[in-house]
Amino acid sequence: MSQMFLDTQPNPPFMGLYVEEDLALKQHLSGITVTDLNAPEPTPRPVPVWFHNPEREERRLTYPNIIINFLGEQVAHDREHRGWVPAGYRYLQDIPFDNVVMMDYPIPIDFDYVVTASARINQHISQISAHLIQDRLHARFAQMDCPGGTVRRITVMAVSRANGMEADKRIFRQIYHIRIPTEIRASQAVSNIRVRQVIMTVFAKTTKGGLSIFDKGSGDLVYGPAAVATITSGNPLDPSIPGQYQSQTAGE
């Protein structure tokens, strides 16, 4: 996480779904410090970031701290689209696209987390809360960088304060419900040109147009009238119609 990567790099180190978001969020919340009258000079107290639940046998739980708890995921129907879309970027950094391809719209997913900042001193929790709301978890512009090179928006859904006593000691907590967007593939990507050959035909000895389909390998009629004349040259479509035109003669 010490080095950020871009989508343009050949092999960005995408860590995988869930792992990518977890590591990015932990790194994003790391590096906060607080000060107080007893803090060692000139270094303020660091605020470590852990995942829920830290085991007391494996790690001495110190204050202040920030703990991340993953709540779950849900389909983001407000961001959902259906159909085909051209994609020229490395989708989630694990499909090597050489060119623009057509693919199903990815399925948008929202990951929900609870981020809890805890402190024994009210001054500490106020400093942490001020830093988060103005920077790391900004109410409008919060975002984080992922190891694979993507930048994710962070939506702060709700914030609450919960103060109390724990083991006969004061405890101050600021609790954030946040949402991070991600995507999963709807299907495998396909070639950027799906239709390889179109034969436009007209009825022989008639003026009404028609369409016949032939097997390219054998030349056998598959669908449509048998007596036809093919258009072998020129572009029969209106040039005002946008798109990519490709022609291919029989026998190729």
N, C-alpha and C positions, 0 to 999 in steps of 0.2 A: 504493500500500500504506500510505500515511500515514494514510488514513482508512478505517475499517471500515464496512461496509454491512450492513444487515439484510434478511432475506427479505421483510419487509413493505414495503420501498420499491418503487415502481413499476418501476424499471429498474435493478436492481443490476448493476454492471459485471462480469459473469461473463467471465473471460478465455478460457475454452475448456479442454477436457480436456487434461491434461498441463501446459499453460502455467499453469493455475490452481494446480496442486499444486507445480510447480517454483518459482514466484514466492513462494508462501506459505512453503515450506520455507526458501528463502534468506532471506526477511525474518525468519522465526522464529529462525534461527540467528545473525542479525546483531546487533551491539551489544555483543558480549563484549569485555572488556578484561583485560589482565594487567599486573602490576607486577613490577619488578625493581630492582636497585640502580642501573642506568643509565637507567631510564625517565625521560623528561622530567617534571619537576614543574610543576604538580600534575596533569597529564594522564597517565594510564596508557597503555600501548600498546594500540591497537585491534587486533582480530583480524578481518581481512577474510574474506569468504565468497565463494568462486568456484565455478563449475561446472567439472568435469573436461573437458578438460585446458587449463589456461591456457598460452597460447603465450608463450614467453620473448621473442619478437620484438615482441609486442604489449603485454606486461605484464611488468614486473619482478616475479619471484616472490620475495616477502618472507616472513619468518617472524616470529611464528607465523601460521598461516592455517587455514581450514577449507575443504575441497573436497568438493563434492557430486557423486556419480556415480550416475546412474540405471541400475539393473540390468535392469529389465523388469517385466512385469505378468503376473498370472495370475488366473483366475476363483476367487473366494473361495467354494468350495462349502460351507464351514461356515456361511456367512451367506446361503445361497441359499434362496429360496422360490419356489414356483410358484403361479399363480392370479392373481386380481384383488384389488386393494387400493384403497381410497379415498385420494386424495391431495389435500390442500388447500394444499400449499406449492408454491412455484415450483421445480419439479424442476430442479436444477442451474442455476437462474436463467435458463434460456433458453426456457421455455414459459410464456406469460402465462395462467395459470389465474385465471379470475374467480371460480369457485366450486369446491367439491369435485367431483372427477371420478373415474371409475373407470379404472384403467390396470393393465397387467401389472406384476407385481413387477419392479422394475429388477434388472439383473444386477449383483451385487456384484463389484468388481474390487479387487485389492490391487496397489499400486505399491511396489516394493522399491527402496531406495536404500542406498548406502554413503556414510556421512559420515566423512571422515578429518580429524582435527585433527593438525596437524604443528607442531613447534617445534624450535628449536635448543637450548633450555635446558630442563632437566628441570623446573625450577620453573614454567615457562610451561605445559607440557603437564599438569602436576598441577593448576594453577589452572583451565585450560580443562575438564579432565575433571571436576573437582569441580562446576564451574558447570553443565555439561551434565547430569550425572546427578541433580542436585538441582533443576533447573529446566527448561531447554529440552528435554532428553531424559530426563525423569523416568522412573524404572523402572516406575511404575504410572500416573501421572496426566499423561503428556505429551500435549499437544494443540496445535493451531495454528489460527489464524484465516486463512481464505481471502479474497481480494478480493471474491468474490461474496457473502460473508456467512455461508457455512457454517463450522462448526467441525469439524475432523477429528481423530480420535484418532491418536496416533503410538505404534506398538508397537515397542519396542526388542527385536529378535530376538536379538542377540548383541553382545558387546563384546570386543575383544581389543587388546592392546598389541604394537606392533612397533617395536623400537628398532634402530638400526644406524648405518651410516656412508654418507654421500653426498658425493661430491667432497671426500673427506678431512675432512669435517666431521660432527659428531654430528647425528643426526636422531631425534627422538622422535615416535612416532605413536600416537594412540588411534583405533581404527577401530570404527565403529558400523554394524551392519546394522539398518535400520529399515524399517517397513512402514506405509504410509498407505492408508486405505480410500477408494474412490471408487465410482461406479456408472455404468452406461450403460443407456440405455433399451432395453427389450425390444421395444417397438412404440410407435406413436403413441397418445396418449391418445384416449379416446372420450367420448361424452356420458355424463353421470352417470345418465341414464335410458335404458337400452337397449330395454326392452320398452315400446312405446307403447300397445298395445291388446291385451286378452285377452278373448275371447268365450267365456263358459262356457255350455254347452248341456246339455239333457236330451233323450232320445229322445221323440218324440211317441207317445202312446198306450202308453208303457212306464214302468216305475218304475226301470229301471237307467240310471244316468248315463252320459253320453258327451261327447265333445269334437269340435267341428267348427271348421274354419278357413275363413274367407271372405276373398276379395279385397276390401279396403276400398273401392277405387275402383269396381269393377264390381259387387260383390255376388255374384260367382260362387263356387260351392263349390270349395274347393281340396282339402280333406281332411275325411273323416268322413261321417256319415249326412246325407242330404239333408233329411229331415223333422225339424226342430228347433224348439225354442222358446228364445229368448234371455232371459237374466236382465238386465233393463235398469236395475234400481235396487237399492240396498242393497249391503252388503258380504257376499258369500257365504262369505268365509274366516273362520276362527276368529280372533277379535280377539286371542287370546293369541299369534298368530304375529307376530313382529316384522317391521317393514318399512314401506315407504311405499306408501300406497294411492292410486291415481289412477283415475278413471273417465272414460270418454269415450263419448258416445252415437253411434250410427251416423249418418252424414251429416256429421259435423264434419270 
